[in-house]
Amino acid sequence: MGIWGPKPFRFNNHWLEHKHFKEVVEVAWEENDARGWMGYVVKEKLKSLKVRLKEWNKVEYGSMDLRIKTLIEDIQDLDIRGELSGLASHDVALRKELFDEFWNLQKSKEALLFQRSRSKWLTQGDANSKFFHGCVVARTKRNSITALKNGDIWLESPSQIREEVVSYFSRHFSASHRTRPNLDGIPFPRLSLEDQASLTVPFSLEEIEHVVKESDGNKSPGPDGFNFAFLKNCWNIVKVDIWKMFEQFYMNGRIPKSFLSYFVALIPKVNSPFGLGDFM
């Protein structure tokens, strides 16, 4: 755990290229035996799936740079041996196996850097690890808040910065008595009875599927860490539970609070912002 708290889960799109990825998701999804209203069930299934994917990622992609380095050395050893005395058939097969593993890991590394760099004007086919790594480092530095000024006092420790952010936005979003515009007397077009009824009908599976398919899989995920790339590729596994959740939401108006959580993006209004008032 870092000084800012535990590292949040993030779905990595390169997992989708692994031949066993969907099997891992399907097994984890079906093994979870959570019971109750479907909002709770979906929340618990996503929670347990995070744990499974973290464990699976360590096995398949842990120490990626070291594994790539080792594979290159092993391939070079076989190449040298082949030049000196030739390779037996099993060595040729081994070299192909090592090269396939190297290529898959290299593609996964570049895809991961691509996703983290958020360089949307490039495609994965144009991947350049050095460029993407530079984008990741620059983006991390640009998005980091190492100190905040509150009046004449500088806050530098993570705990002080966290408390100041929570306090500031709690005040900012709290209800207060303000003069609000009065719209009485302004004629607005009225919806027909048919249009009114269409706004209150339950969500159909087709409507939900359309939204999922039309959403950008590379958009930043919410606090749960899953993005639309995951939903698109695993829709056949999760769609029944999600549809039932929306059906129950239509009946009782309940949805897990964790689904309503969101990140607040602080966009600087000035160069070199010092206080939270300098952000939008």
matplotlib code that plots the C-alpha trace (Angstrom):
import matplotlib.pyplot as plt

x = [0.0, 1.4, 1.2, -2.0, -3.7, -4.1, -3.4, -6.8, -7.8, -7.6, -8.8, -6.0, -7.3, -4.4, -5.9, -8.6, -6.0, -5.2, -6.7, -7.9, -9.1, -12.8, -12.6, -11.1, -14.0, -16.7, -15.5, -15.1, -18.5, -20.3, -18.5, -19.7, -22.9, -24.0, -27.8, -30.2, -31.3, -29.4, -27.6, -25.9, -25.2, -23.6, -21.5, -20.2, -19.5, -17.4, -15.6, -14.6, -13.7, -11.2, -9.4, -9.3, -8.0, -5.3, -4.1, -4.3, -2.4, 0.5, 0.8, 0.5, 2.1, 4.1, 7.7, 7.1, 10.3, 12.4, 10.6, 11.1, 14.8, 15.2, 13.3, 15.6, 18.7, 17.3, 16.5, 20.0, 21.6, 19.7, 20.6, 24.3, 24.1, 22.3, 25.0, 27.8, 26.3, 22.7, 19.6, 17.8, 14.1, 13.1, 15.3, 13.7, 10.3, 11.5, 12.8, 9.4, 7.7, 10.0, 9.6, 5.8, 5.9, 8.2, 6.0, 2.9, 4.5, 5.9, 2.5, 0.9, 3.5, 3.0, -0.8, -0.6, 1.6, -0.8, -3.8, -2.0, -0.7, -4.2, -2.7, -5.9, -4.4, -2.2, -3.3, -1.8, -0.2, 1.9, 3.0, 6.4, 7.3, 9.7, 7.2, 4.3, 6.5, 7.3, 3.6, 2.9, 5.6, 4.6, 1.0, 1.7, 3.8, 1.2, -1.7, 0.2, -0.7, 2.4, 1.2, -1.8, -2.0, -4.8, -4.7, -1.1, -0.4, 1.2, -0.1, 2.4, 1.7, -0.8, -3.1, -3.3, -4.0, -6.7, -8.4, -8.3, -9.8, -12.6, -13.3, -13.3, -15.6, -17.9, -18.5, -18.6, -21.4, -23.4, -26.9, -27.1, -29.8, -29.3, -31.5, -32.5, -34.3, -38.1, -39.5, -43.2, -45.2, -42.8, -44.7, -42.9, -44.0, -45.9, -45.1, -47.9, -49.3, -47.5, -44.1, -44.7, -45.3, -42.2, -40.0, -41.2, -41.1, -38.5, -35.1, -35.1, -32.1, -31.7, -31.4, -28.8, -26.8, -27.0, -25.5, -22.7, -21.8, -21.8, -19.6, -15.8, -13.9, -10.8, -12.6, -11.3, -13.1, -15.0, -13.9, -14.7, -11.9, -13.9, -14.3, -16.6, -13.9, -14.5, -18.3, -18.2, -16.0, -17.6, -21.2, -22.5, -21.2, -22.6, -25.6, -28.3, -27.3, -27.0, -30.4, -32.0, -30.4, -32.0, -35.3, -35.3, -34.1, -37.2, -39.4, -37.7, -35.5, -32.5, -28.9, -25.7, -24.1, -20.8, -22.2, -22.9, -19.4, -17.3, -13.9, -13.7, -11.2, -9.4, -8.8, -6.4, -7.9, -4.4, -0.8, 0.9, -2.3, -1.7, -5.1, -8.2, -9.9, -7.5, -9.1, -12.4]
y = [0.0, 3.4, 6.6, 7.6, 4.3, 0.9, 0.9, 0.8, -2.0, -1.2, -3.4, -3.8, -4.1, -6.4, -9.1, -9.5, -10.9, -13.8, -17.1, -18.1, -14.7, -15.4, -18.7, -17.0, -14.5, -17.1, -19.4, -16.5, -15.2, -18.5, -19.6, -16.6, -17.7, -14.3, -14.2, -11.3, -8.4, -8.3, -5.0, -6.6, -9.8, -7.9, -5.8, -9.0, -10.8, -7.8, -7.6, -11.3, -11.1, -8.3, -10.6, -13.5, -11.2, -9.8, -13.3, -14.4, -11.3, -12.0, -15.5, -14.5, -11.1, -10.7, -9.5, -8.8, -6.9, -9.6, -12.4, -10.5, -10.1, -13.8, -14.9, -12.7, -14.3, -17.8, -17.1, -15.6, -18.7, -21.0, -18.8, -18.9, -22.7, -23.0, -21.0, -23.2, -26.7, -26.5, -27.1, -30.4, -30.5, -30.1, -27.0, -25.5, -26.1, -24.6, -21.5, -21.0, -21.4, -18.9, -16.4, -16.7, -16.1, -13.1, -11.6, -12.0, -10.4, -7.6, -6.8, -6.9, -4.5, -2.0, -2.3, -1.6, 1.5, 2.6, 2.4, 4.2, 7.0, 7.9, 8.9, 8.4, 9.8, 6.7, 3.1, 0.0, -0.8, 2.4, 1.4, 2.7, 1.7, 4.6, 7.2, 5.6, 5.3, 9.0, 9.8, 7.8, 9.5, 13.0, 12.3, 11.0, 14.1, 16.4, 14.8, 14.6, 17.1, 17.2, 20.2, 22.5, 26.0, 26.8, 30.5, 31.1, 27.5, 24.9, 21.3, 18.7, 15.4, 13.0, 13.0, 16.8, 17.0, 14.3, 16.1, 19.5, 18.0, 16.3, 19.4, 21.7, 19.7, 18.8, 22.6, 23.2, 20.6, 21.1, 22.6, 26.3, 28.9, 30.6, 32.6, 30.4, 31.4, 31.1, 29.5, 30.0, 31.4, 30.2, 28.0, 24.8, 22.3, 19.4, 15.7, 13.6, 10.8, 8.3, 10.1, 10.3, 6.6, 5.8, 7.5, 5.2, 1.8, -0.8, -0.9, -3.6, -5.9, -4.5, -1.0, -2.0, -3.9, -0.9, 1.4, -1.1, -1.6, 2.1, 3.0, 3.6, 0.7, 2.9, 5.5, 5.7, 3.3, 4.4, 3.6, -0.2, -0.3, -2.1, -0.3, -0.8, -2.9, -5.5, -5.3, -5.5, -8.6, -10.4, -9.3, -12.8, -13.8, -10.9, -9.6, -11.7, -10.6, -6.9, -7.1, -8.5, -5.7, -3.1, -4.8, -4.8, -1.2, -0.3, -2.0, -0.8, 2.1, 0.6, 0.5, -0.2, 3.0, 1.9, 2.1, 5.7, 6.6, 8.6, 10.3, 14.1, 15.4, 18.6, 20.7, 23.6, 27.0, 28.7, 27.7, 26.4, 26.1, 26.3, 25.9, 24.0, 27.2, 27.2, 24.1, 23.7]
z = [0.0, -1.0, 1.0, -0.9, 0.0, -1.8, -5.6, -7.3, -9.7, -13.4, -16.2, -18.7, -22.3, -23.3, -21.2, -23.9, -26.3, -24.0, -25.2, -21.7, -20.5, -21.1, -19.4, -16.3, -16.3, -16.8, -14.1, -11.6, -12.5, -12.2, -9.0, -7.0, -5.2, -4.0, -3.3, -2.9, -5.1, -8.3, -7.7, -4.7, -6.7, -9.6, -7.2, -5.4, -8.6, -9.9, -6.5, -6.6, -10.3, -9.5, -7.0, -9.6, -12.3, -10.1, -9.2, -12.9, -14.0, -11.6, -13.1, -16.8, -16.8, -13.6, -13.9, -17.6, -18.3, -16.7, -18.6, -21.9, -21.1, -20.2, -23.4, -25.6, -24.0, -24.5, -28.1, -28.7, -27.1, -29.5, -32.5, -31.6, -31.2, -34.5, -36.3, -34.8, -35.0, -36.2, -34.2, -33.6, -34.4, -30.8, -30.5, -33.5, -31.9, -28.6, -30.4, -32.0, -28.7, -27.0, -29.8, -29.7, -25.9, -26.4, -29.1, -27.0, -23.9, -26.0, -27.6, -24.1, -22.8, -25.6, -25.3, -21.6, -22.2, -25.0, -22.6, -19.8, -22.1, -23.3, -26.7, -28.7, -32.0, -32.2, -32.8, -31.3, -34.7, -34.3, -30.8, -29.7, -26.2, -25.6, -26.7, -24.7, -21.6, -21.9, -22.2, -19.1, -17.1, -18.2, -17.6, -14.1, -13.2, -14.7, -12.7, -9.4, -6.6, -4.3, -2.3, -1.8, -0.3, 2.2, 3.0, 4.0, 4.9, 2.6, 3.0, 1.8, 3.5, 1.8, 4.8, 4.9, 1.2, 1.4, 4.3, 2.5, -0.7, 1.2, 3.3, 0.3, -1.9, 1.1, 1.5, -2.2, -2.9, 0.3, 0.1, 0.8, 0.5, -2.8, -5.0, -7.9, -11.1, -11.2, -14.3, -13.4, -16.3, -19.0, -21.5, -22.1, -24.8, -23.2, -23.9, -25.4, -23.2, -25.5, -25.1, -21.3, -21.2, -23.2, -20.6, -17.8, -19.6, -18.3, -20.0, -22.7, -23.2, -26.7, -25.3, -22.8, -25.4, -27.8, -25.1, -24.3, -28.0, -28.8, -25.8, -26.2, -24.7, -24.1, -21.9, -18.3, -16.0, -12.9, -9.3, -9.8, -12.4, -15.2, -18.5, -21.5, -23.3, -20.6, -20.9, -24.7, -24.8, -21.8, -22.5, -23.1, -19.7, -17.6, -19.6, -17.9, -14.4, -15.5, -17.3, -14.1, -12.1, -14.3, -14.2, -10.4, -10.4, -12.4, -9.8, -6.5, -7.6, -5.8, -7.1, -5.1, -3.8, -5.1, -8.7, -8.1, -7.0, -9.4, -9.8, -9.6, -12.2, -11.1, -14.2, -13.6, -14.5, -14.3, -14.8, -11.7, -9.5, -5.8, -4.1, -4.8, -6.0, -8.9, -10.3, -12.1]

ax = plt.figure().add_subplot(projection="3d")
ax.plot(x, y, z, "-o")
ax.set_aspect("equal")
plt.show()
